[in-house]
Amino acid sequence: MSGLYIGSTSGYSGKNMIVMGLGLHFQKQGVSLGYMKPVGAIPAEVDGRLGDEDAFFIQDVLGVSNPPNVVTPVVVTHDFKVQAFNGKVEDHVQPIIDSYDKISAGKDLTLVAGSGSMYSGKYCGVDGIHLVKKLGIKCVVIDRFQKELNYDYLVVLKEALGDNLAGVVLNDIPPTFMDEITTLIKPFLERKGVKVLGVIPKDPLMGTIKVGDLADRLGGKIITAHNRTDQPVESFLIGTMQVENFMTHFRRHRNSAVIVGGDRSDVQLVALEGECPCLVLTGNLYPNDIILTRSEVLETPIIVVRDDTFTVAKKMEDILSRHKLRESAKIKHGVELVEKHIDFTYLKKQLGLKY
């Protein structure tokens, strides 16, 4: 019986992708698998039972099933936080240990999914570091590249977890940073005793969102080309510059939604002719008839939103970094990335698996 906690240096680092990739890989090897998410940060009800949204989803993908209160003994609701901040903190660790014992009974491996960062939940005693030690299990920590890596954080975690830290996964690494990872950061971490289990490159598909989902998340309305709402959006451009400058910039960024004021028909036309996946028009301003017609002819959806351009850009940045792994194509591709880039041989030895 082995346990593996999957944590990260920050929220939205790819924990679900790694959990599914590891779980499905081990199941293919004949490993009997248990799964739990001890602390649920996204409360959800299914059939009148409170659990965590991600936990429901991952159980379904892995084909495992346990009652929500066993899979996620601690669900962080608003009332939960109020009580915790008022000092009314119960012992939440023992129910987690009890659940782990139930789920892991008779299993070769139990995956324990973290929530937030390794320090999230410290205010009520259920942070990742504490749980890993209490459960006496191994831990894999994901560090997602966001302008840079948290290499200091990883070294501190090694000091805090010792031999419980099986290794780290560096996720979403852009091509321009790969050489630095290989020649500098990976050797540095391993000199500090931090095993790099895998380096997962930035992948366009994993960072995309469908136009229809984007409109929902922005609180916008699609007014044209309704048959093309499944178009993928990888990134975005803001069309506030002069048309000539925008054209130069736009040619280098395909599959980018263009955020532009509803009154900037010049930029809108350039974006449409350049085959952008969609236009996002701000300020609740509708385009003129020429733009509407070209949009329908070129089958490029236009989304109209109430917010100003700056606010929409901030929302877009947040949406593209946090968009959840829910589509079957993304799940399959994410699992393939994990299988290709993780050192499973080393991990199996750490977990004592003989498969």
VOKOL-589121 format. One line per 5 residues: their letters; for each residue x, y, z of N, C-alpha, C. Coordinates in steps of 0.2 Angstrom, whole numbers, plus 5000, padded with zeros to 4 digits. Each point is the difference from the previous one (the first is absolute). Layout:
<rs>
a> X/Y/Z/X/Y/Z/X/Y/Z | ...
</rs>
This chain:
<rs>
msgly> 5004/4994/5000/4996/5006/5000/5004/5006/5000 | 5000/5004/4995/5004/5007/4999/4995/5005/4999 | 5002/5006/5003/4997/5006/4999/5004/5006/4996 | 4997/5004/4996/5004/5005/4997/4995/5007/5000 | 5003/5005/5003/4997/5006/5000/5002/5004/4995
igsts> 4996/5003/4996/5001/5005/4994/4999/5007/5002 | 5005/5004/5001/4999/5007/5002/5003/5004/4995 | 5001/5007/5002/5003/5005/4995/5002/5006/5004 | 5004/5004/4997/5002/5006/5003/4995/5006/5000 | 4995/4999/4996/4995/5005/4999/4993/4996/4997
gysgk> 4995/5004/5001/4994/4997/4997/5000/5000/4992 | 4996/4996/4997/4999/5000/4993/5007/4998/4997 | 5003/4995/5002/5007/4998/4998/5000/4994/4995 | 4994/4997/5000/5000/4994/4996/4999/4993/5004 | 4998/5001/5006/4999/4994/5005/4995/4995/4997
nmivm> 4994/5002/4997/4995/4996/4998/5003/4996/4994 | 5004/5003/4995/5003/4997/4995/5005/4994/5002 | 5004/5002/5005/5005/4995/5002/4997/4994/5004 | 4994/5002/5004/4997/4995/5003/4997/4995/4995 | 4996/5002/4995/4997/4996/4995/5006/4996/4996
glglh> 5005/5004/4998/5005/4996/4997/5003/4995/5003 | 5002/5001/5007/5003/4995/5004/4995/4994/5001 | 4994/5002/5002/4995/4995/5001/4998/4995/4994 | 4999/5003/4995/4999/4996/4994/5006/4996/4998 | 5006/5003/5000/5006/4996/4999/5000/4994/5004
fqkqg> 5000/5001/5007/5001/4994/5005/4994/4995/4999 | 4994/5002/4998/4995/4996/4999/5001/4995/4994 | 5003/5003/4995/5002/4996/4994/5005/4995/5002 | 5004/5001/5005/5005/4995/5002/4997/4995/5005 | 4994/5001/5001/4997/4995/5005/5000/5001/5007
vslgy> 5001/5007/5001/5000/5002/5007/4993/5002/5003 | 4998/4997/5005/4994/5002/5003/5000/5006/5004 | 4996/5005/4998/5000/5007/5001/4995/5003/5005 | 5002/5004/5005/4995/5004/5004/5002/5007/4999 | 4995/5004/5001/5000/5007/4999/4997/5004/5005
mkpvg> 5003/5005/5003/4996/5005/5004/5003/5007/4999 | 4996/5005/5002/5002/5007/5000/4998/5002/5007 | 5004/5000/5005/4998/5001/5007/4997/5007/5001 | 5002/5005/4997/4998/5007/5001/4997/5002/4993 | 4993/5002/5001/4997/5002/4994/4999/5008/5000
aipae> 5003/5003/4995/4999/5007/4999/4994/5003/4996 | 4997/4995/4996/4995/5002/4996/4994/4996/5002 | 4996/5002/5005/4994/4996/5002/4995/4999/4994 | 4998/4993/5000/4995/4999/4995/4995/4994/5003 | 4994/5000/4998/4995/4995/5002/4998/4995/4994
vdgrl> 5001/4994/5002/4997/4995/4995/4996/4995/5003 | 4994/5000/4998/4994/4996/5003/5000/5002/5008 | 5000/5006/5001/4999/5003/5007/5006/4999/5004 | 5005/4997/4998/5006/4999/5004/5006/5005/4999 | 5002/5003/5005/5005/5005/4999/5007/4997/4999
gdeda> 5004/5003/4995/5007/4997/4998/5003/5006/4997 | 5005/4998/4996/5005/5005/4996/4999/4998/4993 | 4999/5006/4996/4999/4999/4993/5005/4996/4996 | 5006/5002/5002/5006/4996/4996/5000/4993/5002 | 4998/4999/5007/5001/4993/5002/4994/4996/4996
ffiqd> 4994/5002/5000/4995/4997/4996/5002/4998/4993 | 5003/5005/4997/5002/5000/4993/5006/4994/4999 | 5005/5000/5004/5006/4996/5000/4998/4993/5001 | 4995/4999/5005/4998/4993/5002/4997/4997/4993 | 4996/5004/4997/4997/4998/4994/5005/4998/4994
vlgvs> 5005/5004/5000/5005/4999/4995/5004/4993/5001 | 5001/4999/5007/5004/4994/5002/4996/4994/5001 | 4993/5001/5000/4996/4994/5001/5000/4998/5007 | 5001/5004/5005/5000/4998/5007/4994/5003/5003 | 4998/4998/5006/4994/5002/5003/5000/4999/5008
nppnv> 4999/5006/5003/4999/5000/5007/4996/5005/5002 | 4996/5000/5006/4996/5005/5002/5004/5007/5001 | 4996/5006/4998/5004/5006/5000/5003/5002/5006 | 4997/4998/5006/5002/5002/5007/5006/4996/5001 | 5001/4994/4997/5006/4996/5001/5006/5003/4996
vtpvv> 4998/5001/4993/5005/5003/4995/5003/5007/5003 | 4995/5004/5002/5002/5007/5002/4997/5001/5007 | 5004/4998/5005/4997/5001/5007/5000/5007/5002 | 5004/5005/4997/5000/5007/5002/4998/5004/4993 | 4994/5003/5001/4998/5004/4994/4999/5007/5003
vthdf> 5004/5005/4996/5001/5007/5003/4994/5004/4997 | 4995/5001/5004/4995/5004/4998/5001/5007/5004 | 4996/5005/4999/5000/5006/5003/5000/5000/5008 | 4995/4996/5002/4999/4998/5007/5006/4997/5003 | 5003/4996/4996/5006/4996/5003/5006/5005/5001
kvqaf> 5001/5005/4996/5005/5005/5000/4998/5005/5006 | 4994/5002/5001/4998/5004/5006/5002/4997/5006 | 4998/4993/5001/5001/4997/5006/5008/4999/5001 | 5003/4999/4995/5008/4999/5001/5003/5006/5002 | 4998/5006/4997/5003/5006/5001/4998/5003/5007
ngkve> 4994/4997/5003/4998/5002/5006/5003/4996/5006 | 5005/4995/4998/5003/4996/5004/4997/4994/5002 | 4994/4999/4997/4996/4993/5001/5002/4995/4996 | 5007/4998/5001/5003/4995/4995/4999/4993/5003 | 4997/4996/4997/4999/4993/5002/5006/4996/4998
dhvqp> 5001/4994/5002/5005/4995/4997/4998/4998/4993 | 5002/5003/4995/4999/4998/4993/5004/4994/4998 | 5006/4999/5003/5005/4995/4997/4998/4993/5002 | 4997/4999/5005/4998/4993/5002/4995/4997/4995 | 4994/5004/4998/4996/4998/4995/5003/4998/4993
iidsy> 5005/5004/4999/5004/4999/4993/5004/4993/5001 | 5003/4999/5006/5004/4994/5001/4995/4994/4999 | 4994/5001/5003/4995/4994/5000/4998/4999/4993 | 4999/5005/4996/4997/4999/4993/5006/4997/4996 | 5006/5002/5001/5006/4997/4996/5000/4993/5002
dkisa> 4999/4998/5006/5001/4993/5002/4994/4996/4996 | 4994/5003/5000/4995/4996/4997/5001/4999/4992 | 5002/5006/4997/5001/5000/4993/5006/4996/4998 | 5005/5000/5004/5006/4996/4998/5000/4993/5001 | 4995/4998/5005/5000/4992/5001/4999/4996/4994
gkdlt> 5005/4995/4999/5000/4996/4995/5002/5003/4993 | 5002/5006/5000/5003/5003/4994/5007/5000/5000 | 5003/4999/4994/5007/5001/4999/5003/5007/5001 | 4996/5005/4998/5002/5007/5000/4994/5004/5001 | 5001/5005/5004/4995/5005/5001/5002/5007/4998
lvags> 4997/5003/4995/5002/5007/4998/4996/5005/5005 | 5004/5005/5003/4997/5005/5004/5001/5006/4997 | 4995/5004/4998/5000/5006/4996/5000/5006/5005 | 5005/5004/4999/5001/5006/5004/4995/5006/4997 | 4999/5005/5004/4996/5006/4998/5004/5006/5001
gsmys> 5000/5004/4995/5004/5006/5001/5008/4999/5000 | 5004/5003/5004/5007/4999/5001/5001/4995/5006 | 5006/4998/5001/5002/4996/5005/4999/5003/5007 | 4999/5006/5000/4999/5004/5007/4992/5002/5001 | 4996/4999/4994/4993/5001/5001/4997/4996/5005
gkycg> 4996/5003/5004/4996/4996/5006/5004/5001/5006 | 5006/5003/5000/5004/5001/5007/4995/5003/5005 | 4996/5004/4999/4996/5004/5005/4995/4995/5004 | 4999/4994/4997/4996/4995/5003/5003/4993/5001 | 5007/5000/4999/5004/4994/5001/5000/4995/4995
vdgih> 4997/5001/4994/5000/4995/4995/5004/5002/4994 | 5006/5003/5000/5004/5002/4995/5004/4993/4997 | 5002/5001/4994/5003/4994/4997/5006/4997/5004 | 5004/5004/5002/5006/4998/5004/4998/4996/5006 | 4995/5002/5004/4998/4997/5006/4997/4993/4998
lvkkl> 4995/5000/4995/4997/4994/4998/5005/4995/4998 | 5005/5002/4996/5004/4995/4997/5004/4996/5006 | 5002/5004/5005/5003/4997/5006/4996/4996/5004 | 4994/5002/5001/4995/4997/5004/4998/4993/4997 | 4999/5000/4993/4998/4994/4997/5006/4995/4999
gikcv> 5006/5003/5000/5006/4996/4999/5001/4998/4993 | 4998/5004/4995/5000/4998/4993/5005/5005/4996 | 5002/4998/4994/5004/5003/4996/4996/5006/4997 | 5004/5005/4997/4997/5006/4997/5004/5002/4994 | 4996/5002/4995/5002/5003/4994/4998/5007/4999
vidrf> 5004/5005/4999/4998/5007/5000/5001/5003/4993 | 4995/5003/4997/5000/5003/4994/5001/5007/5000 | 5005/5003/4996/5002/5007/5000/4998/5002/4993 | 4995/5004/4999/4998/5002/4993/5004/5007/4998 | 5003/5000/4995/5004/5006/4997/4995/5006/4999
qkeln> 5001/5005/5004/4996/5006/5000/5005/5006/5000 | 5003/5002/4994/5005/5005/5000/5007/4997/5002 | 5000/4996/5006/5005/4996/5002/4998/4995/5004 | 5005/4995/5002/4999/4995/5004/5001/5001/5008 | 4996/4997/5004/5001/5001/5007/5006/4995/5003
ydylv> 5006/5001/4998/5005/4995/5002/5002/5001/5007 | 4999/5006/5003/5002/5001/5007/4994/4996/5004 | 4994/5001/4998/4994/4996/5003/5002/4993/5000 | 5002/4997/4995/5001/4993/4999/5006/4997/5005 | 5005/5004/5001/5005/4999/5005/4998/5000/5007
vlkea> 4996/5005/5001/4997/5000/5007/4995/4994/5001 | 4996/4998/4995/4996/4994/5001/5004/4994/5001 | 5006/4999/4997/5004/4995/5001/5002/5000/5008 | 5002/5005/5002/5002/5001/5007/4994/4998/5005 | 4994/5002/4998/4994/4999/5004/4998/4993/5000
lgdnl> 5001/4997/4994/4997/4993/4999/5005/4994/5000 | 5006/5002/4999/5006/4995/5001/4998/4994/4995 | 5001/4994/5002/4999/4994/4996/4993/4999/4997 | 4995/5004/5003/4993/4999/4998/4999/5003/4993 | 5005/5005/4998/4999/5003/4993/5003/4995/4995
agvvl> 4996/4997/4996/5003/4995/4995/5003/5004/4994 | 4997/5006/4999/5003/5004/4994/4995/5006/4998 | 5003/5003/4995/4996/5006/4998/4999/5000/4992 | 4994/5003/4998/4999/5000/4993/5000/5007/4998 | 5004/5002/4995/5000/5007/4998/4995/5000/4994
ndipp> 4995/5004/5000/4994/5000/4995/5000/5006/4996 | 4997/5000/4994/4998/5005/4996/5007/5004/4998 | 5005/4997/4999/5006/5003/4998/5001/5003/4993 | 5000/5006/4999/5001/5003/4993/5006/4997/4996 | 5000/5000/4994/5006/4997/4996/5007/5005/5002
tfmde> 4999/5006/5000/5005/5005/5001/5004/4999/5007 | 4996/4996/5005/5003/4999/5006/5003/4993/5001 | 4999/4996/4995/5002/4993/5001/5008/4999/5001 | 5004/5004/4997/5007/4999/5000/5002/5002/5007 | 4997/5005/5003/5002/5002/5007/4998/4995/5005
ittli> 4994/4997/4999/4998/4994/5004/5005/4995/5000 | 5002/4998/4994/5005/4994/4999/5007/5001/5003 | 5002/5006/4999/5007/5002/5001/5001/5003/5007 | 4995/5003/5003/5001/5004/5006/4995/4997/5006 | 4994/5001/4999/4995/4999/5005/4999/4992/5002
kpfle> 5000/4996/4996/4999/4993/5001/5007/4997/5004 | 5006/5002/4998/5006/4998/5003/5000/5003/5007 | 4998/5006/5001/5000/5004/5006/4995/4996/5005 | 4994/4999/4998/4995/4997/5004/5003/4993/5003 | 5002/4996/4995/5003/4993/5002/5006/5000/5004
rkgvk> 5004/5006/5000/5005/5000/5005/4998/5002/5007 | 4994/5003/5000/4996/5001/5007/4996/4994/5002 | 5000/4995/4996/4997/4994/5002/4993/5000/4998 | 4998/5004/4995/4993/5001/4997/5000/4996/4994 | 4997/4994/4999/5000/4996/4994/4995/5003/4995
vlgvi> 5002/5002/4994/4995/5002/4995/4998/4994/4996 | 4993/4999/5002/4997/4994/4997/4998/5001/4993 | 4999/5006/4998/4998/5001/4993/5000/5008/4999 | 5001/5001/4993/4999/5007/4998/4995/5000/4994 | 4994/5003/5001/4995/5000/4995/5000/5006/4997
pkdpl> 5001/5000/4993/5000/5006/4996/4993/5004/4999 | 5000/5006/4999/4994/5004/4999/4997/4997/4994 | 4993/4999/5000/4997/4997/4995/4994/5004/4998 | 4999/5002/4993/4995/5004/4998/4993/4998/5002 | 4999/4993/4999/4993/4998/5001/4998/5000/5007
mgtik> 5005/4999/5005/4998/5000/5007/4998/5007/5003 | 5002/5005/4996/4998/5007/5002/4995/5003/4996 | 4996/4996/4997/4995/5003/4996/4993/5000/5003 | 4995/5004/4998/4993/5000/5002/4996/5001/4994 | 4994/4997/5000/4996/5001/4994/4996/5007/5000
vgdla> 4999/5002/4994/4997/5007/5000/4993/5000/5004 | 4996/4995/5000/4994/5000/5003/5001/5001/5008 | 5005/4996/5002/5002/5000/5008/5003/5006/5002 | 5004/5003/4995/5003/5007/5002/4994/5005/5000 | 4995/5000/4996/4995/5005/5000/4996/4999/5007
drlgg> 4999/4994/5002/4996/4999/5007/5005/5003/5005 | 5006/4998/5000/5004/5002/5006/5001/5008/5000 | 5000/5003/4994/5000/5008/5000/4993/5003/5001 | 4995/4996/5001/4993/5003/5000/4998/5004/4994 | 5003/4997/4994/4998/5004/4994/4995/4996/4996
kiita> 4998/5003/4994/4995/4997/4996/5003/4999/4993 | 4999/4994/4997/5003/4999/4993/4994/5003/4996 | 5002/5004/4995/4995/5003/4996/5001/4998/4992 | 5005/4996/4999/5001/4998/4993/5003/4993/5000 | 5000/4997/4994/5003/4993/4999/4999/4995/5005
hnrtd> 4994/4999/5002/4998/4996/5006/5003/4993/4999 | 5001/4998/4993/5002/4993/4999/5007/4999/5001 | 5004/5005/5002/5007/4999/5001/5002/5001/5007 | 4996/4999/5004/5002/5001/5007/5004/4995/5003 | 5002/4995/4997/5005/4995/5002/5007/5002/4998
qpves> 5001/5005/4997/5007/5002/4998/5004/5001/5006 | 5007/4998/5000/5004/5000/5006/5003/5007/5000 | 5001/5003/5006/5004/5006/5001/5006/4999/5005 | 5006/5001/4997/5006/4999/5004/5002/5006/5004 | 4999/5006/4997/5002/5006/5004/4996/5006/4997
fligt> 5002/5006/5002/4996/5006/4998/5005/5006/4998 | 4998/5004/4996/5003/5006/4998/4995/5006/5002 | 5003/5006/5002/4996/5006/5001/5001/5004/4994 | 4994/5002/4997/5001/5004/4994/4999/5007/5001 | 5004/5003/5004/5000/5007/5002/5005/5005/4996
mqven> 5004/4996/4996/5006/5004/4997/4997/5002/4993 | 5005/5003/4996/4998/5002/4993/5000/4994/4996 | 4996/5000/4995/4999/4995/4996/5006/4997/4997 | 5005/5004/4998/5006/4997/4997/5004/4996/5005 | 5001/5003/5006/5003/4996/5005/4996/4994/5002
fmthf> 4994/5000/5000/4996/4994/5002/5001/4995/4995 | 5000/5001/4994/5001/4995/4994/5006/4997/5001 | 5005/5003/5002/5007/4997/5001/5000/4995/5006 | 4997/5002/5005/4999/4996/5006/4996/4994/4999 | 4994/5001/4997/4995/4995/4999/5003/4994/4996
rrhrn> 5004/5002/4995/5003/4994/4996/5004/4995/5004 | 5003/5003/5005/5004/4995/5004/4996/4996/5005 | 4993/5002/5001/4997/4996/5005/4993/4997/4998 | 5001/4995/4997/4994/4996/4997/4996/4997/5006 | 4993/4999/4999/4996/4997/5005/4999/5004/5006
saviv> 5001/5007/4999/4999/5005/5005/4994/5003/4999 | 4995/5000/5005/4994/5005/5000/5003/5007/5001 | 4996/5004/4996/5002/5007/5000/4995/5004/5004 | 5002/5003/5006/4996/5005/5004/5001/5007/4997 | 4994/5003/4998/5000/5006/4997/4994/5004/5002
ggdrs> 5000/5006/5000/4994/5005/5001/4995/4999/4995 | 4994/5000/5001/4994/4999/4995/5000/5005/4995 | 5004/5006/5001/5000/5005/4995/5006/5000/4996 | 5005/4995/5001/5006/5000/4996/4999/4995/4994 | 4996/5002/4995/4998/4996/4994/5007/4998/4996
dvqlv> 5005/5005/5000/5006/4999/4996/5004/4994/5003 | 5000/4999/5006/5004/4995/5003/4996/4993/5000 | 4993/5001/5000/4996/4994/5000/5000/4997/4993 | 5001/5004/4995/5000/4997/4993/5007/4997/4999 | 5005/5003/5002/5007/4996/5000/5000/4994/5003
alege> 4997/4999/5006/5000/4994/5004/4995/4995/4996 | 4995/5002/4998/4995/4995/4996/5004/4997/4994 | 5003/5005/4996/5003/4997/4994/5006/4996/5002 | 5003/5001/5005/5006/4996/5003/4998/4994/5003 | 4994/4998/5000/4997/4993/5002/5002/4999/5007
cpclv> 4998/5005/5005/5000/4999/5007/4994/4996/5002 | 5001/4996/5005/4994/4995/5002/4994/5004/5002 | 5001/5006/5003/4994/5004/5002/5002/5007/5001 | 4995/5005/5000/5001/5007/5002/4996/5000/5007 | 5003/5004/5005/4997/5002/5006/4999/5007/5000
ltgnl> 4994/5003/4999/4999/5007/5000/4998/5002/5007 | 5003/5005/5002/4999/5003/5007/4996/5006/5000 | 4998/5002/5006/4996/5006/5001/4992/4999/4998 | 4998/4994/4999/4993/4998/4998/4999/5004/4993 | 5005/5001/4996/4998/5003/4994/5000/4995/4994
ypndi> 4995/5001/4996/4999/4995/4995/5004/5003/4993 | 5002/4995/4996/5004/5002/4994/4995/5003/4995 | 5003/5003/4995/4996/5002/4994/4998/4994/4995 | 4996/5002/4995/4997/4995/4996/5005/4996/4996 | 5006/5004/4998/5005/4997/4996/5004/4995/5004
iltrs> 5001/5001/5006/5003/4995/5005/4996/4994/5001 | 4994/5001/5001/4995/4995/5001/5000/4995/4994 | 4999/5003/4994/5000/4996/4994/5006/4996/4999 | 5006/5003/5001/5007/4997/4999/5000/4994/5005 | 4998/5001/5006/5000/4995/5005/4996/4994/4998
evlet> 4995/5001/4997/4995/4994/4998/5004/4997/4994 | 5002/5004/4996/5003/4997/4994/5006/4996/5001 | 5004/5003/5005/5007/4996/5002/4999/4995/5005 | 4994/5000/5003/4998/4995/5006/5004/5001/5006 | 5001/5007/5001/5004/5002/5006/4995/5003/5006
piivv> 4999/4996/5005/4996/5003/5005/5002/5006/5003 | 4995/5004/5002/5001/5007/5003/4996/4999/5007 | 5004/5002/5005/4998/5000/5007/4999/5007/5003 | 4994/5002/5002/5000/5007/5003/4999/4999/5007 | 5005/5004/5004/5000/5000/5007/4999/5007/5003
rddtf> 4997/5001/5006/4999/5006/5003/5007/5004/5002 | 5004/4996/5003/5006/5003/5003/5005/5004/4995 | 5004/5004/5003/5005/5004/4996/5006/4995/4998 | 5004/5002/4995/5005/4996/4997/5005/4998/5006 | 5002/5004/5004/5005/4998/5005/4997/4994/5005
tvakk> 4994/5001/5002/4997/4995/5004/4999/4994/4997 | 4998/5000/4993/4999/4994/4996/5007/4996/5000 | 5005/5004/4998/5007/4997/4999/5002/4997/5007 | 4999/5003/5006/5002/4997/5006/4996/4993/5001 | 4993/5000/4998/4996/4994/5001/5003/4995/4995
medil> 5002/5002/4994/5002/4995/4995/5006/4996/5003 | 5005/5004/5003/5006/4998/5002/4999/4994/5006 | 4995/5002/5004/4998/4995/5005/4997/4994/4997 | 4995/5001/4996/4996/4994/4997/5005/4996/4996 | 5005/5002/4996/5004/4996/4996/5005/4996/5005
srhkl> 5002/5003/5006/5005/4997/5004/4996/4995/5005 | 4993/5000/5000/4997/4996/5005/4995/4996/4997 | 4999/5000/4993/4995/4996/4997/5000/4993/5002 | 4995/4997/5002/5000/4993/5002/5001/4995/4995 | 5003/4994/5002/5001/4994/4995/4993/4996/5000
resak> 4996/5001/4996/4994/4997/5000/4998/4996/4993 | 5003/5003/4994/4998/4997/4994/5004/4993/4999 | 4997/4996/4997/5003/4993/4999/5006/5000/4996 | 5001/5005/4995/5006/5000/4996/5006/5003/5004 | 4998/5005/5005/5005/5002/5004/5002/4995/5005
ikhgv> 4996/4996/5003/5001/4995/5005/5005/4995/4997 | 4998/4998/4994/5004/4995/4996/5007/5003/4999 | 5001/5006/4998/5006/5003/4998/5004/5001/5006 | 4997/5002/5006/5004/5001/5006/5003/4994/5003 | 4996/4994/4999/5002/4994/5002/5006/4998/4996
elvek> 5000/5001/4994/5006/4998/4995/5006/5004/5002 | 4999/5007/5002/5006/5004/5002/5003/4997/5006 | 4996/4998/5005/5002/4998/5007/5004/4993/4998 | 4997/4996/4996/5003/4993/4999/5007/5001/4996 | 5000/5005/4996/5006/5001/4996/5006/5003/5004
hidft> 4998/5004/5005/5006/5005/5003/5001/4998/5007 | 4996/4995/5003/5002/4999/5007/5004/4993/5001 | 5005/5000/5004/5004/4995/5002/4997/4995/5004 | 4996/4995/4997/4996/4995/5004/5004/4995/5003 | 5005/4998/4997/5005/4995/5003/5002/5002/5007
ylkkq> 5002/5007/5000/5003/5002/5006/4994/5001/5005 | 4994/5002/4998/4994/5001/5004/4998/4993/5003 | 5000/4995/4996/4998/4994/5003/5004/4997/5005 | 5007/5001/4999/5004/4998/5005/4999/5004/5007 | 4999/5006/4999/4998/5004/5006/4994/4998/5004
lglky> 4995/4997/4996/4994/4998/5003/5000/4993/5002 | 5005/4996/4998/5001/4993/5001/4995/4996/4996 | 4998/5003/4994/4996/4996/4996/5004/4995/4995 | 4998/4994/4999/5004/4995/4996/4997/4999/4993 | 4995/5004/4998/4996/4999/4994/5005/5003/4994
</rs>
